[in-house]
Amino acid sequence: METCMMLTGLDKRPIHANPMTQKKIDEEGNIWFLSPGDSEHNKNITQSRNTQLIYNDTQANTFVSVYGETEIVLDDTILKDLYTSISDNWFNGVDDPNLTALKFTPTNAYYWDTKTNKFISFLKIAKGSITGEKQDIGNKGHLNL
């Protein structure tokens, strides 16, 4: 799962949500993104680093929610490391003055894995509703970070 919804401004209503594709997960488990410096999520991060990432693998019917803190990084070495030709769709090259990196440090995570595809899960839920019997529709739990 490389693409997530990044939620910032968690103390505001509505919460700001933006789709983001991670560029890298480093050795310490930090998740890195590229982001426009003038974006709403960058503005929110300058006010509060608290961030939530919501991942969904629709093929595997798996979901992960990760909470942590995000830091805006302007280091040229990091920007060059994360930048690829796909990034040209949002930026004017690695030297774009609006280019920033976001370093997300996870502190807590929760997952849901249904073990089966959506249709089978739906049938199990329907059966449970009709019969009153609990169905095994998957696993869930906290991840140790």
N, C-alpha and C positions, 0 to 999 in steps of 0.2 A: 504494500500500500504506500504509494509515493505521494498521492494527492490527498489533501485534507481540507477541512474548513477550519480556518484560524479565527478564533473568537477573542476579541480584545475589547477594552472598555467594559470589563465585566461588572463594574459598579454603576454603569449607566443603563438606561432603557431607551430605545432598544440596544441590545448588545450588538456590536459591529461584527459581522461575519464575512469572511472573504476566502475564496478558494485559493489554496497555495500548494505548489509542488515543491517538496523538499529537494535540496540539491545534494545533501550529504548527511550522514550520521557519523560523527567522529568517534574516536576511541573511548572518550568519556561518556558517550551516549547522548551528547548534545545534537539537536537536529538543526540544520542550517537551511536558510531560505535566502533568496534575493528579493528585495522589495524597494519600491520607489520611496525616496525620502519624504516626499510630500503626500504620501498616502494617508488615509484615515487611520489604518492600523498602526503606522509608525507614530502618528500624533498621539494615539491612545497609549502606546507603549512608553512614550516620554512622560506621560502622566501616571501610569501604573504598569509595571512589568508583568503583572498577572495575566496569564494567557491560557487558553484551552484549545487543544487540537482535537478534532473529531475526524477519525478515519473510518472508511467504509469500503470493504472489498465486496462488491455486489456479486461477483462470481462465486465466492466462497461463503457468502452470507455471514460475514464476520465484521464486527464493529469494535473500535478501540477509542476510548476517550482518554486523553493525556492532559494533565494539568501541570503547569510550571511557570517559569519566569522567562521573559524574552529580553534580550539586550540588543540594541542597535550597534552594529560594528562597521567602522569605516576603513579598516586596515586594507591597504591596496593588495597585499599578498593574499589575503583571504578572498577578496573580491575577484581577483584573477583566478584563484583556485576554483571558485564556485561558478564562474561565468562560462557559458557555452553558447554556441551559435543560436540555440533556441531562445536565449535571453534577449537576442536582438529584436524580438517581437515586442518587448516592453521597454528596452533601453537603447540608447545610441552608443553602443559599445561599452567596453569595460571602463572607459574613462568618463562615462556619463556622470556629471556632477550630482544627478539625482539617484544614483545607484547606492544602495546600502545592503548590508548583510544583516540577517536576523539570526541570532544564536538563541535557540530555545533550549532551556535546561529543564528536563522533566523532573517532577518531584512526586508524582502520583499518577497511576494509570488504572483503568478498569476495562475489561474486555467482555464481549458477548460473542459466542461461537455456536451457531445452531447445529453444527455437524452435518446438516443436510441442506438441500436446496430450498428455495422459498416455497415452492409448491408443496413439497413433502412437509415442511414446517407448518404451512397453512392447514394441511389435512390433519396433522397431529393435534393442532390447536382446536380445530373443529371437532375432532373426535372427543377430545377432553371436555369440550363444552357440552356435547351431547350426552356423554356417558358419565361425566363427573369424575372420571379417572385422570389423575395427573399423568401427563405424557412427558417423555424424555425428549425435550426439544433443543438441548444443547448445554453448554457450559458457560459460566460467567464467573468473574472474580477479579480481585485486585492483582496487579502485577507488581512484583518486588523490583524496585528500581535501585 
